[in-house]
Amino acid sequence: MDAHDEQGKPLSVYYWGRDIERTLAPLSKIQRRIVETLLERYPTFADTWTLSLPQKEAMALLDYHDSRNMRQVLEHLAATGIVITLS
């Protein structure tokens, strides 16, 4: 069931829309948190689902202290078609 506002426009849990919701649906909670954080910071990320970030910026933005762990999580995310490249 879909919710609508008073003007009849569909409401979404995420302001960025249903297409993005469908992309996020199969992701794990950790992957979803990463993608949502990146979408908030880089709204055009959803246009291509690819993003290149300096490692330090990614670690700070995604709240990781271990670069090996972050790289592993991002590799698993890349398997879903969402690619974050670290420089």
N, C-alpha and C positions, 0 to 999 in steps of 0.2 A: 504494500500500500504506500502510495506517495503522498507526502504532505504538500499543501499549497498555501500561499499567503492569501490575504484578502482580495488581491487583484487576480488571483488564479495562477500566479507564477509558481512553478515548482520550487520547493524548498530543498536544500541540500545540507547534509551534515557538514560538508566541506564547501567553503565558498568557491572553490575552484572548479566544481562541477562533476557531473556524473561520469564523464569519460575517465577522469582521473580516479574517481572512486573505484571504477572497474579495474583499473590498473593496480590500485593498492590492495584490492580485495584478497588476492592470493598470497600476499606477503606476510612474513612473520611479524610479530609485534616490534621487534628490533628493527627490521628492514623498513617497516611502515614509519616508525619514529624518525629514522634517518631521512627517508624521502619527504615526509611532512616538514621536517626542519629545513631541508634544502629548498622545498617549494616556497616556504615562507620567506626565505632569504633571496632566492632566485626564482621568481614567478615564471620566467620563460623556460625553466628547466624541463617542464612538461612538454614543450614543443618537440624536443628531440630525445628526451630521456638520457642525455649524455651531458656530463659536466666535468670540467677539469679544474682542480683546486690545488693550491700549494698544500703540502702535507700538514704544516703547522696550522694553517687556517682550518682545514678539515678536522683536525684533532680538537681544536678549540670549539668549533661550531657544533660538532657532534658529541662533545664531551667524552673523548677517549684519552686515556693516559698511556696506553700501550699501542704503538703503531702497528705491531705485528697483528694484534687482535683486530684492529680497525681494518687493516688490509684484508684479513681473512673474511670479515663480514662483508666488505665491499666486493670481494670476489664472488661470494654467494649471491649477492644482489645482482651482479653483472650477469649471472646465469638466468635471471628473470628478464633480461633485456634492458635493465636500468644500469648504466655504466657511469661510474664516478672514477676518473683518472686522477691520480695524485702525482704531483711534480715535486 
